[in-house]
């Protein structure tokens, strides 16, 4: 464990100040809630470096629905996301995930922007964001740009983010009528645990119970969160019968590459992935009346 007494912290109140410092002071690491970064700095997982504290940049803390798009500021905490009526109405998958990220203390400190930039493949916000086809607004000295969440990750902890840029906003276009989905997570404890496997399933069903669109995303089973096109292909055009749900669940193993670590073996993660996808599909089928 290393001390952080010699780390210099720059504190700002506006986005403009933050971007000016990122451009002029080399090697700064951005910190907001600090629920991941402080632990990583103390344990040496992240090299010790000076910090840019953006936690008081209130212009990046909001939930809005404008022009058909749910907009969530990067400094919005998971407690604020969980409690937001706008999120519950337009992106209930994300509200479900927000309630699982940790204790109430973590939910009140951890921010969605920090969870995204920390880039853990086990991050609880990411499978819902993948399933919802979320987009990130990134700002920097060259202006702003928009990146699909799937394109933001270039590999394990590798981001499409320059040293002088910040993730400012998460943008979600609600999927619309007929969509139903759920988030799932398996940890080593009932609460406040890093996921061994997590994921999200989002389906659009016809009145007859035929799957018209399917989005299956899994975390903690590859260097980044992944969608499962193999599972989605089984589902689209089919009715949610038990046979189809099992085939779709078993197909996820074609798209994941889990490893052995302290939380579980690769084989355990593969089995969990299949079982949780099936259970989530079955839950959706029960809720929509497709199966009794």
C-alpha positions as a Markdown table, in Angstrom:
| # | Residue | x | y | z |
|---|---|---|---|---|
| 1 | Unk | 0.0 | 0.0 | 0.0 |
| 2 | Unk | 1.5 | 3.3 | -1.0 |
| 3 | Unk | 0.7 | 6.7 | 0.6 |
| 4 | Unk | -0.7 | 9.6 | -1.5 |
| 5 | Unk | 0.5 | 12.5 | 0.6 |
| 6 | Unk | 2.7 | 13.8 | -2.1 |
| 7 | Unk | 0.0 | 13.7 | -4.8 |
| 8 | Unk | -1.0 | 17.2 | -6.0 |
| 9 | Unk | -4.7 | 17.7 | -6.6 |
| 10 | Unk | -6.0 | 20.4 | -8.9 |
| 11 | Unk | -9.7 | 21.3 | -8.1 |
| 12 | Unk | -11.9 | 23.0 | -10.6 |
| 13 | Unk | -15.5 | 24.3 | -10.7 |
| 14 | Unk | -16.2 | 24.6 | -14.4 |
| 15 | Unk | -15.7 | 22.4 | -17.5 |
| 16 | Unk | -13.7 | 25.1 | -19.1 |
| 17 | Unk | -11.2 | 25.2 | -16.2 |
| 18 | Unk | -10.9 | 21.4 | -16.4 |
| 19 | Unk | -10.2 | 21.3 | -20.1 |
| 20 | Unk | -7.6 | 24.2 | -19.7 |
| 21 | Unk | -5.7 | 22.2 | -17.0 |
| 22 | Unk | -5.8 | 19.0 | -19.0 |
| 23 | Unk | -4.3 | 20.8 | -21.9 |
| 24 | Unk | -1.6 | 22.7 | -19.9 |
| 25 | Unk | -0.6 | 20.2 | -17.2 |
| 26 | Unk | 0.7 | 16.9 | -18.5 |
| 27 | Unk | 0.0 | 13.6 | -16.8 |
| 28 | Unk | -3.1 | 14.6 | -14.9 |
| 29 | Unk | -5.6 | 11.8 | -13.9 |
| 30 | Unk | -9.2 | 12.9 | -13.6 |
| 31 | Unk | -11.0 | 12.0 | -10.4 |
| 32 | Unk | -14.7 | 12.5 | -9.4 |
| 33 | Unk | -16.1 | 10.1 | -6.9 |
| 34 | Unk | -12.8 | 8.2 | -6.5 |
| 35 | Unk | -14.4 | 4.9 | -5.5 |
| 36 | Unk | -12.2 | 3.0 | -8.0 |
| 37 | Unk | -9.2 | 5.3 | -8.6 |
| 38 | Unk | -8.2 | 6.0 | -5.0 |
| 39 | Unk | -8.1 | 2.2 | -4.3 |
| 40 | Unk | -6.1 | 1.6 | -7.5 |
| 41 | Unk | -3.6 | 4.4 | -6.6 |
| 42 | Unk | -3.1 | 3.1 | -3.1 |
| 43 | Unk | -2.5 | -0.5 | -4.2 |
| 44 | Unk | -0.2 | 0.5 | -7.1 |
| 45 | Unk | -2.5 | -0.8 | -9.8 |
| 46 | Unk | -2.4 | 2.7 | -11.3 |
| 47 | Unk | 0.9 | 4.6 | -11.2 |
| 48 | Unk | 0.9 | 7.4 | -8.7 |
| 49 | Unk | 0.2 | 10.7 | -10.5 |
| 50 | Unk | -1.3 | 14.1 | -9.9 |
| 51 | Unk | -5.1 | 14.5 | -10.0 |
| 52 | Unk | -7.7 | 16.8 | -11.5 |
| 53 | Unk | -10.7 | 16.8 | -9.2 |
| 54 | Unk | -13.8 | 17.6 | -11.2 |
| 55 | Unk | -16.3 | 16.6 | -8.5 |
| 56 | Unk | -17.6 | 20.2 | -8.2 |
| 57 | Unk | -18.2 | 20.8 | -11.9 |
| 58 | Unk | -22.0 | 20.9 | -11.4 |
| 59 | Unk | -22.7 | 21.5 | -15.1 |
| 60 | Unk | -21.8 | 17.8 | -15.6 |
| 61 | Unk | -24.3 | 16.5 | -13.1 |
| 62 | Unk | -27.9 | 16.2 | -14.5 |
| 63 | Unk | -30.5 | 13.9 | -16.0 |
| 64 | Unk | -32.6 | 15.4 | -18.8 |
| 65 | Unk | -34.9 | 14.3 | -21.6 |
| 66 | Unk | -34.6 | 16.5 | -24.6 |
| 67 | Unk | -35.5 | 16.0 | -28.3 |
| 68 | Unk | -36.2 | 12.3 | -27.7 |
| 69 | Unk | -32.9 | 11.7 | -26.0 |
| 70 | Unk | -32.1 | 10.8 | -22.4 |
| 71 | Unk | -29.0 | 12.8 | -21.4 |
| 72 | Unk | -27.1 | 11.9 | -18.3 |
| 73 | Unk | -24.2 | 14.1 | -17.2 |
| 74 | Unk | -20.9 | 12.3 | -16.5 |
| 75 | Unk | -20.9 | 13.3 | -12.8 |
| 76 | Unk | -24.3 | 12.0 | -12.1 |
| 77 | Unk | -24.1 | 9.5 | -9.3 |
| 78 | Unk | -25.6 | 6.0 | -9.3 |
| 79 | Unk | -28.0 | 7.0 | -6.6 |
| 80 | Unk | -29.2 | 9.9 | -8.6 |
| 81 | Unk | -29.6 | 7.6 | -11.7 |
| 82 | Unk | -31.4 | 4.9 | -9.6 |
| 83 | Unk | -33.8 | 7.5 | -8.2 |
| 84 | Unk | -34.4 | 9.4 | -11.5 |
| 85 | Unk | -38.0 | 9.0 | -12.8 |
| 86 | Unk | -36.6 | 9.9 | -16.3 |
| 87 | Unk | -34.2 | 7.0 | -16.2 |
| 88 | Unk | -36.8 | 4.6 | -14.8 |
| 89 | Unk | -39.1 | 5.5 | -17.6 |
| 90 | Unk | -36.8 | 5.7 | -20.6 |
| 91 | Unk | -33.9 | 3.3 | -19.6 |
| 92 | Unk | -35.1 | 1.0 | -16.8 |
| 93 | Unk | -32.2 | -1.4 | -17.5 |
| 94 | Unk | -29.8 | 1.3 | -16.4 |
| 95 | Unk | -31.8 | 2.0 | -13.2 |
| 96 | Unk | -31.6 | -1.7 | -12.4 |
| 97 | Unk | -27.9 | -1.8 | -12.8 |
| 98 | Unk | -27.4 | 1.4 | -10.8 |
| 99 | Unk | -28.8 | -0.2 | -7.7 |
| 100 | Unk | -26.2 | -3.0 | -7.8 |
| 101 | Unk | -22.9 | -1.1 | -8.1 |
| 102 | Unk | -22.2 | -1.3 | -4.4 |
| 103 | Unk | -23.3 | -0.1 | -1.0 |
| 104 | Unk | -25.3 | 3.1 | -0.6 |
| 105 | Unk | -22.1 | 4.9 | 0.1 |
| 106 | Unk | -20.7 | 3.8 | -3.2 |
| 107 | Unk | -23.9 | 4.7 | -5.0 |
| 108 | Unk | -23.8 | 8.2 | -3.5 |
| 109 | Unk | -20.1 | 8.8 | -4.6 |
| 110 | Unk | -19.6 | 6.7 | -7.8 |
| 111 | Unk | -20.4 | 8.5 | -11.0 |
| 112 | Unk | -21.4 | 7.0 | -14.4 |
| 113 | Unk | -18.6 | 8.8 | -16.1 |
| 114 | Unk | -16.1 | 7.4 | -13.7 |
| 115 | Unk | -17.5 | 3.9 | -14.2 |
| 116 | Unk | -17.2 | 4.3 | -18.0 |
| 117 | Unk | -13.7 | 5.6 | -18.0 |
| 118 | Unk | -12.4 | 3.2 | -15.4 |
| 119 | Unk | -13.1 | 0.6 | -18.2 |
| 120 | Unk | -13.5 | -2.4 | -16.0 |
| 121 | Unk | -15.0 | -5.3 | -18.0 |
| 122 | Unk | -17.1 | -6.0 | -14.9 |
| 123 | Unk | -18.5 | -2.5 | -14.7 |
| 124 | Unk | -22.2 | -2.7 | -13.9 |
| 125 | Unk | -23.3 | 0.2 | -16.0 |
| 126 | Unk | -21.8 | -1.0 | -19.2 |
| 127 | Unk | -24.0 | -4.0 | -20.3 |
| 128 | Unk | -27.2 | -1.9 | -20.1 |
| 129 | Unk | -25.4 | 0.9 | -22.0 |
| 130 | Unk | -24.3 | -1.6 | -24.7 |
| 131 | Unk | -27.9 | -3.0 | -24.9 |
| 132 | Unk | -29.3 | 0.5 | -25.1 |
| 133 | Unk | -26.9 | 1.5 | -27.9 |
| 134 | Unk | -25.7 | 4.4 | -25.8 |
| 135 | Unk | -23.5 | 7.2 | -27.2 |
| 136 | Unk | -20.9 | 9.2 | -25.3 |
| 137 | Unk | -20.3 | 13.0 | -25.7 |
| 138 | Unk | -16.6 | 13.7 | -25.5 |
| 139 | Unk | -15.3 | 17.2 | -25.1 |
| 140 | Unk | -11.8 | 18.6 | -25.5 |
| 141 | Unk | -9.9 | 21.6 | -26.9 |
| 142 | Unk | -10.8 | 20.6 | -30.5 |
| 143 | Unk | -14.5 | 20.7 | -29.6 |
| 144 | Unk | -17.0 | 17.9 | -29.0 |
| 145 | Unk | -17.5 | 14.6 | -30.6 |
| 146 | Unk | -19.8 | 11.6 | -30.2 |
| 147 | Unk | -18.8 | 8.0 | -29.9 |
| 148 | Unk | -20.9 | 4.8 | -29.6 |
| 149 | Unk | -20.3 | 3.0 | -26.4 |
| 150 | Unk | -19.2 | -0.1 | -28.3 |
| 151 | Unk | -16.5 | 1.9 | -30.2 |
| 152 | Unk | -15.2 | 3.7 | -27.1 |
| 153 | Unk | -13.3 | 0.6 | -25.9 |
| 154 | Unk | -10.4 | -0.5 | -28.1 |
| 155 | Unk | -9.3 | -3.4 | -25.8 |
| 156 | Unk | -8.7 | -3.9 | -22.1 |
| 157 | Unk | -8.4 | -0.5 | -20.5 |
| 158 | Unk | -7.8 | 1.1 | -23.9 |
| 159 | Unk | -10.1 | 4.0 | -24.6 |
| 160 | Unk | -10.9 | 6.3 | -27.5 |
| 161 | Unk | -10.1 | 9.2 | -25.3 |
| 162 | Unk | -7.2 | 11.7 | -25.7 |
| 163 | Unk | -5.3 | 12.9 | -22.6 |
| 164 | Unk | -6.9 | 16.4 | -22.9 |
| 165 | Unk | -10.5 | 15.1 | -23.4 |
| 166 | Unk | -13.3 | 14.3 | -20.9 |
| 167 | Unk | -16.4 | 12.2 | -21.2 |
| 168 | Unk | -19.1 | 14.8 | -20.6 |
| 169 | Unk | -22.4 | 13.0 | -21.2 |
| 170 | Unk | -24.1 | 9.7 | -21.8 |
| 171 | Unk | -26.9 | 9.8 | -24.4 |
| 172 | Unk | -29.6 | 7.2 | -24.8 |
| 173 | Unk | -32.4 | 7.1 | -27.3 |
| 174 | Unk | -35.1 | 5.1 | -25.6 |
| 175 | Unk | -35.8 | 1.9 | -27.6 |
| 176 | Unk | -39.6 | 2.5 | -27.7 |
| 177 | Unk | -42.7 | 0.5 | -27.4 |
| 178 | Unk | -42.6 | -3.3 | -27.3 |
| 179 | Unk | -39.2 | -3.5 | -25.7 |
| 180 | Unk | -38.7 | -5.3 | -22.4 |
| 181 | Unk | -35.4 | -6.2 | -20.7 |
| 182 | Unk | -33.5 | -6.8 | -17.4 |
| 183 | Unk | -30.1 | -6.5 | -16.0 |
| 184 | Unk | -28.4 | -9.5 | -14.2 |
| 185 | Unk | -25.4 | -9.8 | -11.9 |
| 186 | Unk | -23.7 | -12.6 | -10.1 |
| 187 | Unk | -21.2 | -11.7 | -7.3 |
| 188 | Unk | -19.5 | -13.7 | -4.5 |
| 189 | Unk | -21.7 | -11.9 | -2.0 |
| 190 | Unk | -25.4 | -10.8 | -2.1 |
| 191 | Unk | -24.4 | -7.2 | -2.2 |
| 192 | Unk | -21.4 | -4.8 | -2.6 |
| 193 | Unk | -19.5 | -7.2 | -4.8 |
| 194 | Unk | -17.7 | -7.0 | -8.1 |
| 195 | Unk | -19.5 | -9.0 | -10.7 |
| 196 | Unk | -18.2 | -12.5 | -11.6 |
| 197 | Unk | -20.6 | -12.2 | -14.5 |
| 198 | Unk | -23.1 | -9.5 | -15.3 |
| 199 | Unk | -25.2 | -8.6 | -18.3 |
| 200 | Unk | -28.3 | -7.2 | -19.9 |
| 201 | Unk | -31.0 | -8.6 | -22.2 |
| 202 | Unk | -33.3 | -6.3 | -24.1 |
| 203 | Unk | -36.0 | -7.7 | -26.5 |
| 204 | Unk | -38.7 | -6.2 | -28.7 |
| 205 | Unk | -41.6 | -8.6 | -28.9 |
| 206 | Unk | -44.6 | -8.7 | -31.2 |
| 207 | Unk | -48.1 | -9.2 | -29.8 |
| 208 | Unk | -47.7 | -12.8 | -30.8 |
| 209 | Unk | -44.5 | -13.2 | -28.8 |
| 210 | Unk | -42.1 | -13.2 | -31.7 |
| 211 | Unk | -38.8 | -11.5 | -31.1 |
| 212 | Unk | -38.3 | -8.6 | -33.5 |
| 213 | Unk | -35.1 | -7.3 | -32.0 |
| 214 | Unk | -32.7 | -8.8 | -29.5 |
| 215 | Unk | -29.7 | -7.3 | -27.6 |
| 216 | Unk | -27.7 | -9.5 | -25.3 |
| 217 | Unk | -24.6 | -7.9 | -23.6 |
| 218 | Unk | -22.3 | -9.5 | -21.1 |
| 219 | Unk | -19.6 | -8.3 | -18.7 |
| 220 | Unk | -16.6 | -9.8 | -16.9 |
| 221 | Unk | -16.3 | -12.5 | -19.6 |
| 222 | Unk | -13.9 | -10.8 | -22.0 |
| 223 | Unk | -11.4 | -7.9 | -22.1 |
| 224 | Unk | -14.3 | -5.5 | -22.6 |
| 225 | Unk | -18.1 | -5.8 | -22.3 |
| 226 | Unk | -19.4 | -7.7 | -25.4 |
| 227 | Unk | -22.6 | -8.1 | -27.3 |
| 228 | Unk | -23.5 | -11.7 | -28.3 |
| 229 | Unk | -24.5 | -11.7 | -31.9 |
| 230 | Unk | -24.8 | -15.6 | -31.8 |
| 231 | Unk | -27.4 | -15.4 | -29.1 |
| 232 | Unk | -29.2 | -12.5 | -30.8 |
| 233 | Unk | -29.4 | -14.4 | -34.1 |
| 234 | Unk | -31.1 | -17.4 | -32.4 |
| 235 | Unk | -33.7 | -15.1 | -30.9 |
| 236 | Unk | -34.7 | -12.8 | -33.7 |
| 237 | Unk | -37.7 | -14.1 | -35.7 |
| 238 | Unk | -38.3 | -16.9 | -33.1 |
| 239 | Unk | -41.0 | -17.3 | -30.4 |
| 240 | Unk | -39.7 | -17.4 | -26.8 |
| 241 | Unk | -40.2 | -21.1 | -26.3 |
| 242 | Unk | -38.1 | -22.9 | -23.7 |
| 243 | Unk | -36.1 | -24.6 | -26.5 |
| 244 | Unk | -35.3 | -21.3 | -28.2 |
| 245 | Unk | -34.3 | -19.7 | -24.9 |
| 246 | Unk | -31.9 | -22.5 | -24.1 |
| 247 | Unk | -30.4 | -22.4 | -27.6 |
| 248 | Unk | -30.0 | -18.6 | -27.3 |
| 249 | Unk | -28.4 | -18.9 | -23.9 |
| 250 | Unk | -26.0 | -21.6 | -24.9 |
| 251 | Unk | -25.0 | -19.6 | -28.0 |
| 252 | Unk | -23.4 | -16.9 | -25.8 |
| 253 | Unk | -20.3 | -19.0 | -25.3 |
| 254 | Unk | -19.4 | -18.4 | -28.9 |
| 255 | Unk | -18.9 | -14.7 | -28.2 |
| 256 | Unk | -17.1 | -14.6 | -24.8 |
| 257 | Unk | -13.6 | -15.4 | -23.7 |
| 258 | Unk | -13.5 | -15.5 | -19.9 |
| 259 | Unk | -10.4 | -16.1 | -17.8 |
| 260 | Unk | -9.6 | -17.7 | -14.5 |
| 261 | Unk | -9.1 | -15.1 | -11.7 |
| 262 | Unk | -9.7 | -14.8 | -7.9 |
| 263 | Unk | -13.4 | -14.5 | -8.4 |
| 264 | Unk | -14.0 | -17.6 | -10.5 |
| 265 | Unk | -12.7 | -19.8 | -13.3 |
| 266 | Unk | -13.3 | -19.4 | -17.0 |
| 267 | Unk | -15.5 | -22.6 | -17.0 |
| 268 | Unk | -17.6 | -21.2 | -14.1 |
| 269 | Unk | -18.1 | -17.9 | -15.9 |
| 270 | Unk | -19.2 | -19.7 | -19.1 |
| 271 | Unk | -21.8 | -21.8 | -17.1 |
| 272 | Unk | -23.0 | -18.6 | -15.3 |
| 273 | Unk | -23.4 | -16.8 | -18.6 |
| 274 | Unk | -25.5 | -19.5 | -20.1 |
| 275 | Unk | -27.7 | -19.9 | -17.0 |
| 276 | Unk | -28.2 | -16.2 | -16.3 |
| 277 | Unk | -29.1 | -15.4 | -20.0 |
| 278 | Unk | -31.6 | -18.2 | -19.9 |
| 279 | Unk | -33.1 | -17.1 | -16.6 |
| 280 | Unk | -33.4 | -13.5 | -17.8 |
| 281 | Unk | -35.0 | -14.6 | -21.1 |
| 282 | Unk | -37.4 | -16.8 | -19.1 |
| 283 | Unk | -38.2 | -13.9 | -16.8 |
| 284 | Unk | -39.0 | -11.7 | -19.8 |
| 285 | Unk | -41.2 | -14.5 | -21.3 |
| 286 | Unk | -43.1 | -14.9 | -18.0 |
| 287 | Unk | -43.6 | -11.1 | -17.6 |
| 288 | Unk | -44.9 | -10.7 | -21.2 |
| 289 | Unk | -47.2 | -13.8 | -21.0 |
| 290 | Unk | -45.3 | -15.8 | -23.7 |
| 291 | Unk | -44.9 | -18.7 | -21.3 |
| 292 | Unk | -46.9 | -19.6 | -18.2 |
